[in-house]
Amino acid sequence: MVTEAIVLAGGLGTRLRSAVPDVPKSMAPIAGQPFLAYLLQFLEANGIVRVLLSVGYRHEVIRDFFGSRFGRLQLAYSVEEEPLGTGGALLRSLALVEGPFTFALNGDTFLRLDCTEMSSILERYGDSQVVVALRRVADAGRYGGAVISDGRVVRFHARGTAGPGLINAGCYLVNKDIFRRYPMPEKFSWEQDFLEAKAAEVRPIAFPCDVPFIDIGIPEAFQQAQTLLPTWMHPGLENR
């Protein structure tokens, strides 16, 4: 079981400015507490013991609120002095990972998956570099879709392609040394410049899951999260 996680929590939340005060997107208030608190509660309940918070914009807000511990979780910080993109942020954070693999999650996405089940997929693939959680949705246009073959992602559709499909749900298992094998620049997008551009070479392992999912990156979804997310935090409830 993988027991470390990186949360990419440096987003500015530009599209949420009309609904959220001037704080990092992961600190957007959901039913009285920051979105990031829900993510940390979920990770703690799933057996994670150490979380690296990759922070940038107004990082002091996050550090002042959470400190070095959250419940039983040990918290550490990787600070971007300038925006590095999701890939650059992940690359920097991986240097602080202690085990061979870590979970990596977007700080504005909640996916109620089973971390133990996702960890177990590593036992079936000896050459694993990255596992991508995929979620089936009615309209993949906002996210872009994934095409899988023999348990691996072979390519991703660009955003804007309407219709049902499997989307990248913003949760991964990543080999600590993945960028040693696939060198990247200091600043890059994990999603576009690595996963999408190198899918045929990296052959990410697919982990489809049909569980509650929300991305709070737009005001409409942010408002939906106010009622959905507190409900989803209770195990055993139906997907709503």
Stockholm file with secondary structure:
# STOCKHOLM 1.0

chainA/1-240         MVTEAIVLAGGLGTRLRSAVPDVPKSMAPIAGQPFLAYLLQFLEANGIVRVLLSVGYRHEVIRDFFGSRFGRLQLAYSVEEEPLGTGGALLRSLALVEGPFTFALNGDTFLRLDCTEMSSILERYGDSQVVVALRRVADAGRYGGAVISDGRVVRFHARGTAGPGLINAGCYLVNKDIFRRYPMPEKFSWEQDFLEAKAAEVRPIAFPCDVPFIDIGIPEAFQQAQTLLPTWMHPGLENR
#=GR chainA/1-240 SS CCCEEEEECCCCCGGGTTTSCSSCGGGCEETTEEHHHHHHHHHHHTTCCEEEEEECTTHHHHHHHHTTEETTEEEEEEECSSCCHHHHHHHHHHTTCCSSEEEEEETTEEECCCHHHHHHGGGGCTTCSEEEEEEEESCCTTTCEEEEETTEEEEECCTTCCSCEEEEEEEEEEETTHHHHSCCCSSCCIIIIIIITTHHHHCCEEEECCSCEEETTSHHHHHHHHHHHHHHTSTTCCCC
#=GC SS_cons         CCCEEEEECCCCCGGGTTTSCSSCGGGCEETTEEHHHHHHHHHHHTTCCEEEEEECTTHHHHHHHHTTEETTEEEEEEECSSCCHHHHHHHHHHTTCCSSEEEEEETTEEECCCHHHHHHGGGGCTTCSEEEEEEEESCCTTTCEEEEETTEEEEECCTTCCSCEEEEEEEEEEETTHHHHSCCCSSCCIIIIIIITTHHHHCCEEEECCSCEEETTSHHHHHHHHHHHHHHTSTTCCCC
//
